Amino acid sequence: MELFKNVPNIDFMGRRRVGFALSAVLLVLSLGSLLVQGLHLGLDFTGGTLVETAYEEPVEVAEVKAALQGSAYEDAEVLHFGSSREVLVRVPPLDGVEQSTVSQQILERLRQDRADATLQRVEFVGPEVGRELTQKGLLALLYALGGVLLYVAFRFEYRFALGAVAALVHDILLILGFFSLMRLPFDLTVLAAVLATIGYSLNDTIVVSDRVRENFLKVRKGSTEHIMNLAINQSLSRTLVTSLTTLLVVGALLLIGGETLRGFSLALLVGIVVGTYSSIFIASASSLALGVSKQDLMPPEKEGADQPDQTGMPPSSRS
């Protein structure tokens, strides 16, 4: 499927400094937020208790929060789960409070406000498990980036590998910064979306890099910047079709997937947008800034290919 009748002629590399400037501003905002207020980690990483309650009639989140005011749980996170009659209460670890009694105490507080509150589910995550999940999540990100670096360096050239990793780090930091700025819960589902974004963004980068290598072999004349622009424009239709169709699915998840998938779908939504952008303005532009050239991707000449044999004739002249 092609979006354009003819290959467009957009000077992406000519605008790479604008892209770098925009990315620099977004990265400063993201890093500043991460350093100042950090991530709002979910119970998967911090530990604590999750209490699911149900009502016979719809209930507002503000009403549940008001019922918990004045207790040890007034700072608990409250949100709808599935429908307007079901509510999740997330409570971080509290000093001097037995975890086994948390759910009953919360239910008692809620029933003082509305007698139709019933307990549906209780989950407890210990702080040790949370720390272990945090360490494993960080290791998963590092392993993914290391694997990308090795794969792209082996398949293309180390400058392309550095550009691809720069784009992936850019995407990860922007997703984390978005969740930090918006104070959205960061849990295992969001981490899974970040890892999925790495694969999505890398796929776009590989397609563009492969087209760059083909053009280096086919196009006899033209600067490296011209060849990269040509490659990006040739793959632009495919990139946009892939991004738009994926956004439709992720948008559906965000709108009707419920509270459980909200963080996952929102992280994917941000990841698809910044991943598409970075595969053009960060990965390719970084490789160009590192000095990649046509000679770096030319296949090596075979030894003896132009050496004369015993007849004195080179192989290309033999019948």
C-alpha positions as CSV (number, residue, x, y, z in Angstrom):
1,M,0.0,0.0,0.0
2,E,1.4,3.4,-1.0
3,L,0.2,6.7,0.4
4,F,2.0,8.8,-2.3
5,K,1.7,8.4,-6.0
6,N,5.4,9.5,-6.4
7,V,8.3,9.3,-4.0
8,P,8.2,12.6,-2.0
9,N,11.2,14.9,-2.0
10,I,11.4,16.2,1.6
11,D,14.7,17.4,2.9
12,F,14.7,15.7,6.2
13,M,18.5,15.8,6.7
14,G,18.5,19.5,5.9
15,R,16.1,20.0,8.9
16,R,18.0,17.7,11.2
17,R,19.3,20.6,13.4
18,V,15.7,21.6,14.0
19,G,15.0,18.0,15.0
20,F,18.0,17.9,17.3
21,A,16.9,21.2,18.9
22,L,13.3,19.9,19.5
23,S,14.7,16.7,21.0
24,A,17.1,18.6,23.2
25,V,14.3,20.6,24.7
26,L,12.1,17.6,25.3
27,L,15.0,15.6,26.8
28,V,15.8,18.5,29.2
29,L,12.2,18.6,30.3
30,S,12.1,14.8,30.7
31,L,15.4,14.6,32.6
32,G,14.5,17.5,34.8
33,S,11.2,16.0,35.8
34,L,12.8,12.6,36.4
35,L,15.5,14.2,38.6
36,V,13.2,16.5,40.5
37,Q,10.1,14.4,41.1
38,G,11.0,11.0,39.7
39,L,8.5,8.3,38.5
40,H,5.3,7.6,40.3
41,L,6.0,3.9,40.7
42,G,3.1,1.5,41.0
43,L,2.7,-1.3,43.5
44,D,4.6,-3.7,41.3
45,F,7.8,-1.8,42.2
46,T,7.1,-0.2,45.5
47,G,5.2,-3.0,47.2
48,G,1.9,-2.5,49.0
49,T,-1.7,-3.6,49.0
50,L,-4.3,-3.5,46.2
51,V,-8.0,-3.6,47.3
52,E,-10.8,-4.0,44.7
53,T,-14.3,-3.1,45.9
54,A,-17.6,-3.1,44.1
55,Y,-20.9,-1.2,44.6
56,E,-24.4,-2.0,43.6
57,E,-24.8,1.5,42.1
58,P,-22.2,3.7,40.3
59,V,-19.7,5.5,42.6
60,E,-17.4,8.5,42.0
61,V,-13.7,8.3,42.7
62,A,-14.0,11.6,44.7
63,E,-16.7,10.0,46.9
64,V,-14.4,7.0,47.7
65,K,-11.4,9.4,48.5
66,A,-13.7,11.4,50.8
67,A,-14.6,8.3,52.7
68,L,-10.9,7.5,53.3
69,Q,-10.1,11.0,54.6
70,G,-9.0,11.1,58.2
71,S,-7.6,7.6,58.1
72,A,-4.2,6.1,57.5
73,Y,-5.3,5.5,53.9
74,E,-6.2,9.1,52.9
75,D,-3.2,9.2,50.5
76,A,-4.2,5.9,48.8
77,E,-4.6,5.9,45.0
78,V,-8.2,5.4,44.0
79,L,-9.4,4.7,40.4
80,H,-12.2,3.0,38.6
81,F,-11.6,-0.5,37.4
82,G,-13.7,-2.0,34.6
83,S,-16.9,0.0,35.3
84,S,-18.2,2.9,37.4
85,R,-19.3,0.4,40.0
86,E,-15.9,-1.1,40.7
87,V,-13.0,0.7,42.4
88,L,-9.4,0.0,43.0
89,V,-7.6,1.3,46.1
90,R,-3.9,1.1,46.0
91,V,-2.1,1.5,49.3
92,P,1.7,1.8,49.7
93,P,3.4,0.1,52.6
94,L,2.5,1.8,55.9
95,D,4.6,1.7,59.1
96,G,2.8,0.3,62.0
97,V,-0.1,-1.2,59.9
98,E,-0.4,-4.9,59.5
99,Q,-0.9,-5.7,55.8
100,S,-3.4,-8.5,56.6
101,T,-5.8,-6.0,58.1
102,V,-5.5,-3.3,55.4
103,S,-8.4,-4.6,53.3
104,Q,-10.8,-5.0,56.2
105,Q,-10.0,-1.5,57.5
106,I,-10.5,0.0,54.1
107,L,-13.8,-1.8,53.6
108,E,-15.1,-0.6,57.0
109,R,-14.3,3.0,56.1
110,L,-16.1,2.7,52.8
111,R,-19.1,1.0,54.3
112,Q,-19.5,3.9,56.8
113,D,-20.1,6.0,53.7
114,R,-22.1,3.5,51.6
115,A,-23.3,0.2,52.9
116,D,-23.4,-1.5,49.5
117,A,-19.6,-1.7,49.3
118,T,-18.3,-5.2,49.0
119,L,-14.8,-6.7,48.9
120,Q,-13.9,-8.3,45.5
121,R,-10.1,-8.9,45.6
122,V,-7.0,-8.2,47.6
123,E,-3.4,-8.4,46.4
124,F,-0.3,-7.8,48.4
125,V,3.2,-7.1,46.9
126,G,6.1,-7.1,49.4
127,P,8.8,-4.5,49.2
128,E,11.4,-7.1,48.5
129,V,9.5,-8.3,45.4
130,G,9.1,-4.7,44.3
131,R,12.9,-4.1,44.5
132,E,13.6,-7.3,42.6
133,L,11.2,-6.3,39.9
134,T,12.8,-2.9,39.6
135,Q,16.2,-4.4,39.2
136,K,15.0,-6.9,36.6
137,G,13.2,-4.2,34.7
138,L,16.3,-2.1,34.5
139,L,18.4,-5.1,33.4
140,A,15.8,-5.9,30.7
141,L,16.2,-2.3,29.3
142,L,20.0,-2.6,29.3
143,Y,20.0,-6.0,27.7
144,A,17.7,-4.8,25.0
145,L,19.9,-1.8,24.2
146,G,23.0,-3.9,24.2
147,G,21.5,-6.4,21.9
148,V,20.4,-3.7,19.5
149,L,23.9,-2.2,19.5
150,L,25.5,-5.5,18.6
151,Y,22.9,-6.5,16.0
152,V,22.9,-3.3,14.1
153,A,26.8,-3.0,14.3
154,F,27.0,-6.5,12.9
155,R,24.4,-6.1,10.1
156,F,25.3,-2.6,9.0
157,E,28.1,-0.5,10.5
158,Y,28.9,0.7,14.0
159,R,27.9,4.3,13.2
160,F,24.4,3.1,12.3
161,A,24.4,1.1,15.6
162,L,25.3,4.2,17.6
163,G,22.6,6.1,15.8
164,A,20.0,3.4,16.5
165,V,20.9,3.2,20.2
166,A,20.8,7.0,20.4
167,A,17.2,6.9,19.0
168,L,16.1,4.2,21.4
169,V,17.6,6.0,24.5
170,H,15.8,9.2,23.2
171,D,12.5,7.3,23.0
172,I,12.8,5.7,26.4
173,L,13.7,9.0,28.1
174,L,10.8,10.8,26.5
175,I,8.3,8.1,27.6
176,L,9.7,8.1,31.2
177,G,9.6,11.9,31.2
178,F,6.0,11.9,30.0
179,F,4.9,9.6,32.8
180,S,7.0,11.6,35.3
181,L,5.6,15.0,34.2
182,M,2.0,13.7,34.2
183,R,2.4,11.9,37.5
184,L,1.0,8.7,35.9
185,P,1.6,5.3,37.6
186,F,4.6,3.4,36.2
187,D,4.1,-0.3,36.6
188,L,5.0,-3.5,34.9
189,T,2.5,-3.0,32.0
190,V,4.2,0.4,31.3
191,L,7.6,-1.2,31.3
192,A,6.3,-3.8,28.9
193,A,5.2,-1.0,26.6
194,V,8.6,0.6,26.8
195,L,10.2,-2.6,25.7
196,A,7.7,-3.0,22.9
197,T,8.6,0.6,21.8
198,I,12.2,-0.5,21.5
199,G,11.3,-3.2,19.0
200,Y,8.9,-0.9,17.1
201,S,11.4,2.0,16.8
202,L,14.2,-0.4,15.9
203,N,12.1,-1.9,13.1
204,D,11.7,1.6,11.5
205,T,15.4,2.3,11.9
206,I,16.4,-1.0,10.3
207,V,14.1,-0.4,7.3
208,V,15.6,3.1,6.7
209,S,19.2,1.8,7.2
210,D,18.7,-1.0,4.8
211,R,17.4,1.4,2.2
212,V,20.4,3.7,2.8
213,R,22.7,0.8,2.2
214,E,20.9,-0.2,-1.0
215,N,21.1,3.4,-2.3
216,F,24.8,3.6,-1.5
217,L,25.3,0.7,-3.9
218,K,22.9,1.8,-6.6
219,V,23.2,5.6,-6.7
220,R,26.6,6.5,-8.2
221,K,26.4,10.3,-7.6
222,G,25.2,12.3,-4.7
223,S,26.3,13.2,-1.2
224,T,25.7,11.1,1.8
225,E,23.0,13.5,2.9
226,H,21.2,13.2,-0.4
227,I,21.3,9.4,-0.3
228,M,19.9,9.4,3.2
229,N,17.1,11.8,2.3
230,L,16.3,9.6,-0.7
231,A,16.1,6.5,1.5
232,I,13.9,8.1,4.1
233,N,11.5,9.4,1.4
234,Q,11.4,6.0,-0.3
235,S,10.4,4.3,3.0
236,L,8.1,7.2,4.2
237,S,4.9,5.7,2.9
238,R,5.6,2.4,4.6
239,T,6.5,4.1,7.8
240,L,3.4,6.2,7.9
241,V,1.1,3.3,7.1
242,T,2.6,1.2,9.8
243,S,2.4,4.0,12.4
244,L,-1.2,5.0,11.6
245,T,-2.5,1.4,11.7
246,T,-0.7,0.8,14.9
247,L,-2.0,4.0,16.4
248,L,-5.6,2.9,15.5
249,V,-5.2,-0.3,17.5
250,V,-3.5,1.5,20.5
251,G,-6.1,4.2,20.4
252,A,-8.9,1.6,20.7
253,L,-7.1,0.0,23.7
254,L,-6.8,3.4,25.3
255,L,-10.4,4.3,24.9
256,I,-12.2,1.0,25.6
257,G,-9.4,-1.2,27.1
258,G,-10.3,-0.2,30.7
259,E,-8.1,1.0,33.5
260,T,-5.8,-2.0,33.6
261,L,-4.5,-1.3,30.0
262,R,-4.6,2.4,30.3
263,G,-0.9,2.8,31.2
264,F,0.2,0.3,28.7
265,S,-1.7,1.8,25.8
266,L,-0.7,5.4,26.7
267,A,3.0,4.4,26.9
268,L,2.7,2.7,23.5
269,L,0.9,5.7,22.0
270,V,3.7,8.0,23.1
271,G,6.3,5.5,22.0
272,I,4.9,5.1,18.5
273,V,4.9,8.9,17.9
274,V,8.4,9.5,19.3
275,G,9.7,6.2,17.7
276,T,8.6,7.2,14.3
277,Y,10.1,10.7,14.7
278,S,13.4,9.4,16.1
279,S,14.0,6.8,13.4
280,I,14.2,9.8,10.9
281,F,15.6,12.7,12.9
282,I,17.7,11.0,15.5
283,A,18.9,7.6,14.1
284,S,19.7,8.7,10.6
285,A,20.9,12.2,11.6
286,S,23.1,10.8,14.3
287,S,24.7,8.4,11.8
288,L,25.3,11.3,9.4
289,A,26.8,13.4,12.2
290,L,29.2,10.5,13.0
291,G,30.5,10.6,9.5
292,V,29.1,7.5,7.8
293,S,29.9,7.4,4.1
294,K,29.5,5.3,1.0
295,Q,32.8,3.5,1.5
296,D,31.7,2.3,5.0
297,L,29.0,0.2,3.5
298,M,30.6,-1.0,0.3
299,P,31.2,-4.8,0.3
300,P,34.9,-5.8,0.5
301,E,36.6,-6.8,-2.7
302,K,37.4,-10.5,-3.0
303,E,41.1,-11.2,-2.8
304,G,42.5,-12.1,-6.2
305,A,39.4,-10.9,-8.0
306,D,41.4,-8.7,-10.4
307,Q,44.7,-10.7,-10.3
308,P,45.9,-12.2,-13.6
309,D,46.1,-16.0,-13.8
310,Q,48.9,-18.0,-15.5
311,T,47.7,-16.9,-18.9
312,G,48.3,-13.2,-17.9
313,M,44.5,-12.3,-18.2
314,P,42.5,-11.0,-15.2
315,P,39.4,-13.0,-14.3
316,S,37.0,-10.3,-15.7
317,S,38.6,-10.8,-19.1
318,R,38.3,-14.6,-19.3
319,S,35.7,-16.1,-21.6
